[in-house]
Amino acid sequence: MNMNLNELKNFFCKASENGYAKEGVTVTDEADGSHTIVYEEGLWRLHDNFFGGEPYAGKDIIFHNNRAVWMMLYYGWVHDTKLTPDEVYHFLRKALAKFPKDYPYRGPTEFRESSLKYKNIFKGEIDNFIGEETIYEDKKEIYRARYFGGLVDRREGY
């Protein structure tokens, strides 16, 4: 199955604009204790499922025509800080809302507000990538997350 990477990236951008970082997004609490955000458009669907709290872990899966075509896994935590985890994650949502359209995994390479700074270092393209994001309060790291992902189920077999 050929995958148009530009279509995939464009859909992921729209899903990100309407996902976790969006104020008032609908989050469903699942029976297993996880939380889910779903975004659909045409034949595309993103399913963001995560656990947490603190620390948190989750996965984004993109389906095209009801077939999984892409996945990202992520894991993050807040270090000791005078801020509450809710305050740190509020800032994280602001950073994630400013993701670059060319590299839409998580947030921008850098975002600042007041004494907080978000940094995102990544490599790879949408078909296969890895990254790490951090938040600093002044110069002290207070948050870290790692993520990776790419295309899935591209060949017959198994």
Summary of the structure (lengths in Angstrom):
residues: 158
radius of gyration: 15.8
end to end distance: 15.4
largest distance: 52.0
contacts: 432
relative contact order: 0.16
helix: 16%
strand: 47%
